[in-house]
Amino acid sequence: MVGQYDENLLSDMLPIYYTKFFPQNVFCRWLSCGSSPQPLANRELSFTLADDVYLRYLSISNQKELQTLFQKKCPHKLDIGAVYNTKPSIARHDSVVLARELVFDIDLTDYDEVRTCCQEAKVCQKCWKFMVVACEILDKALKDDFGFQSILWVFSGRRGIHCWVSDYEARTLDSPGRGAVADYLCLIMGGENQSKKVHLGSDNLHTSIRRALNIIDKYFEEILQDQEFFATADGLKGLLKLIPDEALRTQVEKKLEKLPESSLERWKHFVNVYEGYCRENGFAMRKIKYLVEEIKIQYCYPRLDVNVTKGFNHLLKSPFSIHPKTGKVSIVFKPNNARRMKLDEVPTIHSLLDDSAADSAQHQNNMKTSVKNFQEVVFSLEKSEAMRRKTDANISIDF
């Protein structure tokens, strides 16, 4: 196993990985709580095998069955689906979805219109900061605004993050309810042909938007310097398109074109011109009251794949699955540690199995930390489920 990760060797490495490193016991406990009050066997699993052979409607009753499936099928990718009223392999066309974690999928490719350091599947430490901001904003909103507690954050293995909310109230939300949560969290609206995608109106900002802006402000200048949004002619043109007031837009253009190509310097001068314009043109203030905030949100606020959150049928990659292209583990991380995460320190299947690899010791240690993070979420979920069942039982007795 000397050398770098080789996708062609994945089939040889996976049986060892699933036996030695995949946290099968905790994984089954997590799925069991997420399936409750239905049995674990009613949960759909999906495997993608070598050569993109795709198997859906798989299920397990316990850890032993999972281990047998892993060794027999050796999945290159493991996805998790919904909980049905029956075993998913039986009467699949007539089965009814009863529960599903409330899930969020954030992919850096959705930031391609703003990020400049990378495009498409490429990711670096600079654009990872978009994921840090997204994680902080969503985690805070889910806890403070909805009261959810059992929240699992997972690195996708390549270019994004997944969030699993396992609280009973979240799991049993219907599609309109999931849509309402997703819409509440979405501030960026519009397709590729629409320049300005954030409209906050002129009323007082909602507390959640203020909170999100406070988080963005912690990182905004740093991201601005990393990405240099406004350093090029196209970047500057993109900023100008976000200014709906023509007179202000003209003033900003004349001012910024004369400045050096520093996005931070150009941004500060833009804010000064905007504030001066608002002082002199009170009538225009209502129309552009939150322009600065709208631009910050458009460049830095989480870009959610709403369809993943709203639908029940969408499968999502399992924690601790291996990304076939990168060999990286879909590790579990704590939201308050997202900023300290280094992408080159994410364990790979190669570094975990090859003790002679330069980063093997560090990656094995990081894998242990990830499993511990997972355990903490599962233990907390089990405790909450036990309390919920006890409360339900007491209510039944009282009735």
C-alpha positions in Angstrom: 0.0 0.0 0.0 3.0 2.3 -0.3 2.1 5.5 -2.3 -1.0 7.6 -2.7 -4.6 6.6 -2.8 -5.5 4.5 -5.9 -9.2 4.1 -6.7 -8.5 0.8 -8.5 -7.5 -0.7 -5.1 -10.7 0.4 -3.3 -12.3 -3.1 -3.6 -9.3 -4.6 -1.9 -9.2 -2.0 0.9 -12.9 -1.7 1.8 -13.4 -5.1 3.5 -10.5 -4.2 5.9 -11.8 -0.7 6.4 -15.4 -1.9 7.2 -14.1 -4.4 9.7 -11.4 -2.4 11.4 -12.5 1.3 11.2 -16.2 1.7 10.3 -18.1 2.2 13.7 -20.7 -0.5 13.0 -22.1 -0.7 16.5 -22.7 3.1 16.9 -23.9 3.4 13.3 -26.6 0.8 13.9 -27.6 2.5 17.2 -27.9 5.8 15.4 -30.1 4.3 12.7 -32.2 2.5 15.3 -33.0 5.7 17.2 -33.7 7.4 13.9 -36.1 4.6 13.0 -37.9 4.5 16.3 -40.6 3.7 16.9 -40.3 1.5 13.8 -37.7 -1.4 13.8 -34.3 -0.9 12.3 -35.2 -3.3 9.5 -37.7 -0.7 8.1 -34.9 1.7 7.2 -33.7 1.8 3.6 -30.0 1.5 2.9 -28.4 1.7 -0.6 -25.1 0.4 -1.9 -23.1 1.6 -4.9 -20.8 -1.3 -5.8 -17.8 -1.5 -8.2 -18.5 -0.4 -11.7 -21.4 1.8 -10.5 -23.8 -1.1 -9.8 -26.6 0.4 -7.7 -28.6 -1.5 -5.1 -31.6 0.1 -3.4 -34.1 -1.0 -0.8 -31.6 -2.9 1.3 -32.1 -3.3 5.0 -30.6 -4.8 8.2 -32.0 -5.9 11.5 -28.8 -5.7 13.5 -25.1 -5.1 13.4 -24.4 -8.7 12.4 -26.4 -8.3 9.2 -24.7 -5.1 8.4 -21.3 -6.7 8.8 -22.4 -9.6 6.6 -23.7 -7.2 3.9 -20.4 -5.2 4.0 -18.3 -8.3 3.5 -20.6 -9.8 0.8 -21.2 -6.6 -1.2 -18.2 -4.4 -0.4 -20.1 -1.2 -1.2 -17.9 1.6 -2.7 -20.6 4.0 -1.4 -23.2 3.7 1.3 -26.4 5.9 1.3 -29.2 6.1 3.8 -32.8 6.6 3.0 -36.1 6.8 4.9 -38.0 4.7 7.4 -41.0 2.8 5.9 -44.1 1.2 7.4 -42.6 -2.2 6.4 -39.3 -3.7 5.4 -38.3 -1.7 2.2 -37.5 -4.8 0.2 -41.1 -6.0 0.7 -44.0 -4.4 -1.2 -41.7 -1.4 -2.0 -44.3 0.1 -4.4 -47.0 0.1 -1.7 -44.8 1.1 1.3 -45.3 4.4 3.0 -42.5 6.7 4.4 -43.0 7.2 8.1 -39.9 9.1 9.1 -36.7 10.6 7.9 -34.0 12.7 9.5 -34.3 16.4 8.5 -31.3 16.7 6.2 -29.3 19.5 4.6 -26.8 19.2 1.8 -24.4 22.1 1.1 -22.1 21.7 -1.9 -19.3 24.1 -2.8 -20.2 23.8 -6.5 -23.2 25.9 -5.6 -20.7 28.7 -4.7 -19.0 28.6 -8.1 -20.6 31.9 -9.1 -18.8 33.7 -6.2 -15.7 31.6 -5.2 -12.6 32.4 -7.2 -10.0 30.0 -5.7 -11.6 26.8 -7.1 -14.3 25.6 -9.4 -16.4 22.5 -9.7 -15.0 19.5 -7.8 -11.9 21.3 -6.6 -11.8 22.4 -3.0 -9.1 24.2 -0.9 -8.8 25.7 2.5 -9.9 29.1 1.3 -13.3 28.0 0.0 -13.7 25.7 3.0 -14.5 28.9 4.9 -17.8 29.1 3.1 -18.6 25.7 4.7 -17.5 27.1 8.1 -19.9 30.0 7.8 -22.7 27.7 6.6 -22.2 25.3 9.4 -22.2 28.0 12.1 -25.3 29.7 10.7 -27.4 26.6 10.3 -26.4 25.0 13.5 -27.3 28.1 15.5 -30.7 28.5 13.6 -31.6 24.8 14.1 -30.9 25.0 17.8 -32.2 28.5 18.7 -35.1 28.9 16.3 -36.4 25.3 16.1 -35.2 23.8 19.4 -33.5 20.9 17.7 -30.6 19.2 19.7 -29.6 16.0 17.9 -27.6 17.5 15.0 -24.9 15.5 13.2 -22.4 17.3 10.9 -20.6 15.3 8.3 -17.9 16.2 5.8 -19.1 14.8 2.4 -15.7 13.4 1.5 -15.0 15.9 -1.2 -16.6 19.3 -1.6 -19.3 19.8 1.0 -21.1 19.1 4.2 -24.2 17.2 5.3 -26.4 17.9 8.3 -28.6 15.3 9.9 -31.3 16.4 12.4 -32.5 13.3 14.3 -34.9 14.8 16.9 -38.2 13.0 16.8 -40.0 16.2 15.9 -37.6 16.7 12.9 -37.8 13.0 11.8 -41.6 13.0 11.7 -42.0 16.3 9.8 -44.1 16.0 6.7 -42.9 17.4 3.3 -44.6 20.8 3.7 -43.1 21.1 7.2 -39.6 20.3 5.8 -40.3 22.8 3.0 -41.2 25.5 5.6 -37.9 24.9 7.5 -35.9 25.0 4.3 -37.6 28.1 3.0 -37.1 29.8 6.4 -33.4 29.1 6.1 -33.1 30.2 2.4 -32.2 33.8 1.7 -30.6 33.4 -1.7 -33.2 33.1 -4.4 -33.0 33.0 -8.2 -31.4 31.2 -11.1 -28.2 31.8 -13.1 -29.7 34.6 -15.1 -30.7 36.7 -12.0 -27.9 38.9 -10.7 -29.4 40.1 -7.4 -30.6 37.1 -5.4 -31.1 38.6 -1.9 -34.0 41.0 -1.1 -34.4 41.9 2.6 -37.0 44.7 2.1 -37.1 47.8 4.3 -38.6 46.5 7.5 -36.6 45.6 10.6 -34.5 42.6 10.0 -35.6 39.3 11.6 -33.5 38.2 14.5 -32.3 35.1 12.6 -31.0 37.3 9.8 -29.2 39.6 12.2 -27.6 36.6 13.8 -26.5 35.2 10.5 -25.0 38.5 9.6 -23.1 38.6 12.8 -21.6 35.3 11.9 -20.8 36.4 8.4 -19.1 39.5 9.8 -16.6 37.4 11.7 -15.3 36.0 8.4 -16.3 38.5 5.7 -13.0 40.5 5.4 -11.0 37.3 5.6 -13.0 35.7 2.8 -12.9 38.9 0.8 -9.1 38.8 0.9 -9.0 35.1 0.1 -11.5 35.3 -2.8 -10.8 38.8 -4.1 -14.4 39.0 -5.3 -14.1 42.5 -6.7 -10.4 42.6 -7.9 -11.1 41.8 -11.6 -13.2 43.8 -14.1 -15.8 41.0 -14.1 -15.8 40.9 -10.3 -16.4 44.6 -10.1 -19.2 44.4 -12.7 -20.8 41.7 -10.6 -20.8 44.0 -7.6 -22.3 46.9 -9.6 -25.1 44.6 -10.8 -26.2 44.2 -7.2 -26.9 47.9 -6.8 -30.4 48.7 -7.9 -30.1 52.5 -7.6 -28.6 53.8 -10.9 -27.2 57.0 -9.4 -25.5 55.2 -6.6 -24.2 52.6 -9.0 -22.6 55.3 -11.2 -20.9 56.9 -8.1 -19.6 53.5 -7.0 -18.3 52.6 -10.4 -16.4 55.9 -10.8 -14.9 55.6 -7.3 -13.9 51.9 -7.4 -12.4 51.9 -10.9 -9.7 54.4 -9.7 -8.7 52.2 -6.8 -6.1 49.4 -6.7 -7.4 45.9 -7.3 -7.8 45.1 -3.6 -11.3 43.7 -2.9 -11.0 44.8 0.7 -10.1 48.3 -0.1 -12.8 48.5 -2.8 -15.4 47.1 -0.4 -14.6 49.7 2.3 -14.8 52.5 -0.3 -18.1 51.1 -1.6 -19.6 51.2 2.0 -18.4 54.8 2.4 -20.0 55.9 -0.9 -23.2 54.0 0.0 -23.4 55.6 3.5 -22.8 59.1 2.1 -25.4 58.6 -0.6 -28.0 57.5 1.9 -27.3 60.5 4.1 -27.8 62.8 1.1 -30.8 61.0 -0.5 -33.2 60.0 2.3 -35.9 59.2 -0.3 -33.8 56.4 -1.7 -33.0 55.0 1.7 -36.0 52.6 1.9 -35.2 51.0 -1.4 -31.6 50.2 -0.5 -31.8 50.2 3.3 -30.1 46.8 3.6 -28.0 46.8 0.5 -24.7 46.2 2.3 -26.3 43.3 4.2 -27.8 41.9 1.1 -24.5 41.8 -0.7 -22.7 40.1 2.3 -25.5 37.5 2.3 -25.3 36.9 -1.4 -21.6 36.2 -1.2 -21.4 34.2 2.1 -24.7 32.9 3.2 -25.4 29.1 3.0 -26.6 27.8 -0.4 -28.9 24.9 0.4 -30.0 22.2 -2.0 -33.7 22.7 -0.9 -34.9 19.6 -2.8 -32.8 17.4 -0.6 -34.4 18.8 2.5 -38.0 18.8 1.3 -38.1 15.3 -0.2 -38.3 11.9 1.4 -36.9 9.8 -1.4 -33.6 11.5 -1.7 -30.8 9.3 -0.3 -27.8 10.9 1.4 -24.3 9.5 1.9 -23.7 7.8 5.2 -21.3 9.1 7.8 -18.0 7.2 7.5 -18.6 6.3 3.9 -15.5 6.5 1.7 -15.6 8.9 -1.2 -14.5 6.8 -4.2 -12.8 9.7 -6.0 -10.8 11.1 -3.1 -10.5 8.1 -0.8 -11.5 10.4 2.1 -13.7 9.4 4.9 -17.0 11.2 5.5 -16.0 12.1 9.0 -18.3 13.5 11.7 -17.1 16.9 13.1 -18.3 19.3 15.7 -19.7 22.6 14.3 -17.5 24.7 16.6 -14.4 22.9 15.3 -15.2 23.4 11.6 -12.9 26.4 11.3 -10.0 24.4 12.6 -10.6 21.5 10.2 -7.8 21.0 7.6 -8.8 19.2 4.5 -5.4 17.5 4.2 -5.9 16.1 7.7 -9.2 14.3 6.9 -8.4 10.6 7.0 -8.3 8.6 3.8 -8.7 4.9 3.5 -5.2 4.7 2.2 -3.7 6.5 5.2 -5.7 4.5 7.7 -4.7 1.1 6.3 -1.1 1.9 5.4 0.9 2.4 8.6 3.9 3.5 6.6 2.1 6.5 5.1 3.5 9.8 6.3 0.2 11.0 7.7 -1.0 7.6 9.0 -0.7 8.3 12.7 -2.4 11.7 12.5 -5.2 10.4 10.3 -5.8 7.4 12.6 -6.1 9.8 15.5 -8.4 12.1 13.6 -10.6 9.0 12.8 -10.8 8.2 16.5 -11.9 11.8 17.2 -14.5 11.6 14.5 -15.9 8.3 15.9 -16.0 9.9 19.4 -17.9 12.9 17.9 -20.4 10.5 16.4 -20.7 8.6 19.7 -21.5 11.8 21.6 -24.4 12.6 19.2 -25.7 9.1 19.4 -25.6 8.9 23.2 -27.5 12.2 23.4 -30.1 11.0 20.9 -30.6 7.7 22.8 -31.1 9.6 26.0 -33.6 11.9 24.4 -35.5 8.9 22.8 -35.6 7.2 26.2 -37.1 10.3 27.8 -39.6 10.7 25.0 -40.8 7.1 25.3 -41.1 7.5 29.0 -43.2 10.7 28.6 -45.4 9.0 26.0 -45.9 6.1 28.3 -46.9 8.3 31.2 -49.3 10.2 29.0 -50.9 6.9 27.9 -51.3 5.8 31.6 -52.8 9.2 32.6 -55.2 9.0 29.7 
